Amino acid sequence: MVTHVIRRNRRWNNTCASLYYEMRGRLALRRGGPGAFADRWWYYSVELTKGAVTHGQYEDDLPFLPRMMLRRCDFADATCLDLGTMEAMIPVLLCRGGAARVLAVDYGPHCWEKMQAVKAAYGVRFDYKNVGAMDGLYQKIRGGFDFINCSGLLYHVWSPLHVLAGVRPLLRRNGLMIVSTNVILRDGMYAEFNAAGRMQVEANTFWYPTLDLLEYQLHYLRLQPIDAMVVFHEMLSSKIRYQFDAPSGSLCVLCRATDEAAADPWMRRSVAQSWEYQNFTDWVRADRQPVSTIAAESTTPIELTAKELASRQVEGSVSEHDAHVLHLADRS
Ligand SMILES: C[S@@+](CC[C@H](N)C(=O)[O-])C[C@H]1O[C@@H](n2cnc3c(N)ncnc32)[C@H](O)[C@@H]1O
């Protein structure tokens, strides 16, 4: 009862905060244009007015793998969903890539004002929704999407599998999904926990899975990897501490939705019988989604092995065009 009331209030608080931020944002935009937002805290580095770029939290040469992966997909007329959107850099790129509709979601309205400035500066239209915790998204979002981006989110949640399972029914059959997160580059079916901040100082970072575990969970949720990129953390030079006592990296996987789990006998039984598989997702809805025709450069399944990834490595330092830096002229 008490948690119910707290949750309802949190949603109500988010709604009130959104309205407040919307009005405040509109006012600031009318008074000073997008440039009026330049002195706020920014996650991305964004050119708001010609030549004036905000100071994001990453170095300008740090690879942003999902951005690079977006270039390998064709978004013409696609419906797209971006999870944990911050200041909506991905939605801008999706709009500019020709997407028909983009929905950006985040926990709360903490970036909503800045998003209004970004929309105005880049002349793009997308929808935004506060969704609170990212589990059970199929109960919070209507419809279906040709493309879903889930980047930079899974290491921030207690249960990455709940988040993936909850969003999976929103993906159209044969649709594409980017899953990008930090991984442990060691053999084995396990995840490491950020106990005492050993992996990252951030208080809301929890799990890094091994490649094997992530791949197995993707198959379990009927997501077939077809493309991937990785950057080894030891190659990064950053003020943020990425390295710890196990070899780790940032992995970005492009997956194609499949109609059946690529299964071993245990997976088949778990899919058919486990309460979790029935309760924390909605396979009836997933199976009722229309078939998507969204295209990607890669059309064949890949395996997320260390050997496979060796050829898919990205350098630790890249041009701004591949980083968390958005310029007014950028199309991708
Ligand atoms: C590291 S940023 C990644 C932003 C963007 N998706 C990207 O790849 O650049 C994490 C995003 O997830 C959201 N987020 C973090 N922890 C969350 C949680 N526990 N529940 C819901 N959203 C969360 C943040 O608000 C933010 O938008």
The ligand as a Tripos MOL2 file, in Angstrom:
@<TRIPOS>MOLECULE
LIG
   27    29     1     0     0
SMALL
NO_CHARGES

@<TRIPOS>ATOM
      1 C1         24.7680    6.7230  -19.2750 C.3       1 LIG1
      2 S1         23.3040    7.5540  -19.7460 S.3       1 LIG1
      3 C2         23.1280    6.9180  -21.4140 C.3       1 LIG1
      4 C3         22.4270    7.8740  -22.3340 C.3       1 LIG1
      5 C4         22.1780    7.3260  -23.7370 C.3       1 LIG1
      6 N1         21.2590    6.2160  -23.7210 N.3       1 LIG1
      7 C5         23.4660    6.9510  -24.4030 C.2       1 LIG1
      8 O1         23.6810    5.7850  -24.7400 O.co2     1 LIG1
      9 O2         24.2760    7.8740  -24.6200 O.co2     1 LIG1
     10 C6         22.0790    6.6340  -18.8270 C.3       1 LIG1
     11 C7         20.6270    6.9550  -19.1420 C.3       1 LIG1
     12 O3         19.7680    6.0240  -18.4940 O.3       1 LIG1
     13 C8         18.9350    6.6830  -17.5400 C.3       1 LIG1
     14 N2         18.9740    5.8680  -16.3310 N.ar      1 LIG1
     15 C9         20.0520    5.6110  -15.5640 C.ar      1 LIG1
     16 N3         19.7380    4.7970  -14.5590 N.ar      1 LIG1
     17 C10        18.4350    4.5210  -14.6790 C.ar      1 LIG1
     18 C11        17.5280    3.7330  -13.9330 C.ar      1 LIG1
     19 N4         17.9200    3.0590  -12.8590 N.pl3     1 LIG1
     20 N5         16.2540    3.6810  -14.3350 N.ar      1 LIG1
     21 C12        15.8590    4.3770  -15.4100 C.ar      1 LIG1
     22 N6         16.6700    5.1250  -16.1700 N.ar      1 LIG1
     23 C13        17.9390    5.2070  -15.8050 C.ar      1 LIG1
     24 C14        19.5410    8.0480  -17.3320 C.3       1 LIG1
     25 O4         18.5690    9.0010  -16.9830 O.3       1 LIG1
     26 C15        20.1780    8.3130  -18.6900 C.3       1 LIG1
     27 O5         19.2410    8.8300  -19.5790 O.3       1 LIG1
@<TRIPOS>BOND
     1     1     2 1
     2     2     3 1
     3     2    10 1
     4     3     4 1
     5     4     5 1
     6     5     6 1
     7     5     7 1
     8     7     8 2
     9     7     9 1
    10    10    11 1
    11    11    12 1
    12    11    26 1
    13    12    13 1
    14    13    14 1
    15    13    24 1
    16    14    15 ar
    17    14    23 ar
    18    15    16 ar
    19    16    17 ar
    20    17    18 ar
    21    17    23 ar
    22    18    19 1
    23    18    20 ar
    24    20    21 ar
    25    21    22 ar
    26    22    23 ar
    27    24    25 1
    28    24    26 1
    29    26    27 1
@<TRIPOS>SUBSTRUCTURE
     1 LIG1         1 GROUP 0 **** ****
